[in-house]
Amino acid sequence: MNWGTGIVLTIIGFVALIMTMVIISVRMDGIELVTENYYEEEIKYQDRIDESTSAMALDREVISYNSQTKVIVLDLPNGAKGFLRLFRPSDSSLDQKIDVEVTHFGKTEVSLKELKEGYWKVQLNWSENGVDHYQEKIITI
């Protein structure tokens, strides 16, 4: 085999590799944005920063996760209202939103036993004494 044949075979192999990668990437399913309303969420980001700051000022861990029992424990006072978002970055079809309204004293438990194992972001928005708060925790089930 001479140099010319080797160069031509190398170029053909490279083109075949690139074409294979293009075909695979075009046929991929499940490529999703993190959120449907990405730009609206970005505009509201300063509000999220303010809510996170107010949550940190509470000096308590509002979201805690028990990996043994697969339960999230929320330390919210009586009368607090909000929602808990269970966010799966790799598959938005698994995302869940749970309304939270505390009508008792003590901690509130939310079971996660029915969720698929893997990486999750737990996002809690709530209002306490007329002030909005936000806290996020990353868990692995």
N, C-alpha and C positions, 0 to 999 in steps of 0.2 A: 504494500500500500504506500502510495506517495503522499507528499504534503497536501496537494490539492484535494485528494479524496478525504483525508482526515479533517481538513477545514470545512468542507461541504457537509460531512456527516455531523460535525460539531454544531454547525449552524442549524441543520435540520433537527437535531436533538433539542437544541435550545428553543426553537420555534414550537416544537411539539410540547415541551414542558410549559411554555407560556400559554399556549392554547388550552392545555389541560387545566391550568390554574384559572383561566378566564371562565371556562365552562363550569367548573366546580363553584366558583364564586357567584355566577349568575343563577345557578340552581339552588343556592342556599335559602332555607326558610328560617324564620324566626329572628331576623335582624330587626330590632325594634329600637325606638328612641326610649330614653329613660322615662319620659312623660309625654303625654299627647300634647299638652299645652306648654311646651318648653319655654317659649318666649314670654308668655304671661307669668310663668313661675319665676323667670329671671328678673322681671320687673319688680316682683314682690319680694325679692331676696333681702332687701334691707329690713323689711318687716320681720322676716325670719330671724335675722341677726338680733334685732331688738327683743324678740320673744325668747331667744336662746339666752340672752344676757339676763333677762328677768328671771328665767328658770334657774340659772346659776346662782342668782342672788338668794334663792330660797334656802341654800345650805343643807339640802337633803337630796338623796338619790331617789328620784321619782320612779324611774324604771329599773327594776332588777329582774334578772332571769335566773331561774333555777333549772339547770340542765338535767338534773336527775329526774325531776317530775315533769319537765317540759311545760313550765308555767311561768308566765310573766306576772310579776307582782307590782302593782301601781300604788304608790304612796300618795294618795290624793285626799284632801279634806272633804268633809261632808258638804254637798252642794256644788262641787266642781263639775263642770260639763266640758265635753270635748270629744275628740275622736282619736282612735288608735289606728294607724295605717301600718299594715304588714307588707313590706315592699320587697319583692324578689327581683333583683336587677337582671337576672338571666332569663326570666320568663314572666312577662307582665300579666299573663293569664292567671297566675297564681296569687296576684296581689289581693289583699283584703282590706276593707275599711270597716272598723267596728266603732259604733257610737258608745261613748262612755258618759254615764251620768251617775255620780256617787250620791247615794241616798242613805248611807250608813256611815258609822264611825269605824275606823280600822282600814286595813289594806284591801285592795280589790285584786282578785286573781283572774287571769285570763289564760285558759288552757290552749296550748299550741300542739297538742298531740295529733291533730288531723293534718297538720302542715307537712309538706314534703321536706325531707332532710336537705340541708345545704345552708347557704349563706343568705341571711335575711337582714334587712334594716327595719327596725321598729321605730316608728315616728309617732310621737304623742303631741297633739295640740290640745290645750285645755285653757279654761278661763277660771281663775281663782281670785275672789274678791274684786272682780271687775278688771283684772289685769290678765292679758293674754300671755301664755307661756308656750314654749316648744322645747322638746328634748328628743334626742335621737340616740339609739343604742344599736350596735351591730352585734348580732348573735349568729351562732352556728348551731343548727339543730342536728 
